[in-house]
Amino acid sequence: MQKFEGFSFVDREDLAEAGNAEARILSEIKRLSLEQNVLELEDRGYTVISPDKVASIGFVEQVRDEIIRLMEAENDVTIDIERGVFSQGEREREPRHGVDLIREQLIGAGEIFEKALMNEAVLALTTYLLGESCHLSSMAGIAKGPGDGYLQMHTDHIAVPEPLPAHPYACNATWLLTDYTLENGATCFQPGSHKLLRRPTGEESRDVARFEPVTAPMGSVLLWGGNAWHGSAPRINPGVRMSMIVYYARWFYFRDDPDVTARVTSEMLARNPRRFRRLVGLDRPTLMPSGDAEVVTQGRTCISPFA
Ligand SMILES: O=C(O)CCC(=O)C(=O)O
C-alpha cells in the first residue's frame, strides 16, 4: 500500500465549491439572457452585448462625457464627437488629423467608472471566461479621430507563450461610446481565430481580407477573450470614435495598471458590492483550498453548456 503525505490537491470540498461556482455563473448568464453571447464567445471568439442588456443610454452618455472632460482638461484640446479634436480655442479651424487620445487609470477618476466596472452583464460574461477570482487589469478611455492606418491584428495574451491557453487568461470588454461601423474605424476580428491558440504571423496581421468589422450602436459592449485576433480599421468619417476598454484578467495574470489598489479609498469600498474589492486587487484568493476550487471551475465553464 503506497502512502501519500501532505495536502490534497483536489479534495471533495474543492470539487463541491467548484460545482457551486459553476452553477452561480451559469444561472447569472441565464438570468441576464446572455446565452447567445456565450455561444458566440465559444464559436467566434467575440460577442456584442446589446445596449438594452448593458445600461441606459443616459449612463453611457455620462461615461463618455466624463472621459471627454478628463481628456480635454489633460490634453489642452476640445473634443467634438461630430467634427473631431481641436487644439484648445481653435474650434473654427480644421480638426487635427490622426489623433488618438488615451486616458488610463479610470478607477479613481470618478464613481461612474466604478459602476461600469461592476456592470452585471459585462461581469457575467467576464466571469464565464475568467472565473470569479478575476481582477481588473486596466481601464482606459480612447478617442480615435480620422487617420490612415489600420491597427494590425494581434491577440491580448501579452507575454503568454504559444500555444496560447485554451481557456483565456484575460478578456477585453470594450464599451462603445459612439456607433461602430467600418467607416467609423471599428474594431475588426478574424472570427474563430481564438481556436488557433497562436498569434497571427506578420503577414496575417496585415491581411485586411481577414478583418471583419464590428457594426454595433453606442451603448453596446464588445467582449472577447485573450486569444481572438483583432485589430481596427482606419476612421474615414469625420468626428471621433469613443470607447472605454476594460481589460480583466485571471487573478494570477499581470495587471496593466498595478497601482489601482493604491487609488482605492474607503469611500469607494463602502459604496460598492463586495466583489469590487477583489476586482481592484484586494481579497486575492488563497491558494488552498479555495484557489484549487477556482482552477477546477474555470476549466469546466469554458466548455459551453448552452451549445
Ligand atoms: O481600437 C480598437 O478598435 C482595437 C483595440 C485593441 O486592439 C485592444 O484593445 O486590444
The ligand as an SDF file (V2000), in Angstrom:
LIG
                    3D

 10  9  0  0  0  0  0  0  0  0999 V2000
   -9.1370   50.2690  -31.0660 O   0  0  0  0  0  0  0  0  0  0  0  0
   -9.5880   49.1940  -31.4250 C   0  0  0  0  0  0  0  0  0  0  0  0
  -10.6020   49.0920  -32.0770 O   0  0  0  0  0  0  0  0  0  0  0  0
   -8.8430   47.9290  -31.0520 C   0  0  0  0  0  0  0  0  0  0  0  0
   -8.4290   47.9330  -29.6300 C   0  0  0  0  0  0  0  0  0  0  0  0
   -7.4770   46.8230  -29.3360 C   0  0  0  0  0  0  0  0  0  0  0  0
   -6.8490   46.2810  -30.1860 O   0  0  0  0  0  0  0  0  0  0  0  0
   -7.3060   46.3770  -27.9640 C   0  0  0  0  0  0  0  0  0  0  0  0
   -7.9070   46.9500  -27.0630 O   0  0  0  0  0  0  0  0  0  0  0  0
   -6.5550   45.4060  -27.7570 O   0  0  0  0  0  0  0  0  0  0  0  0
  1  2  2  0
  2  3  1  0
  2  4  1  0
  4  5  1  0
  5  6  1  0
  6  7  2  0
  6  8  1  0
  8  9  2  0
  8 10  1  0
M  END
$$$$
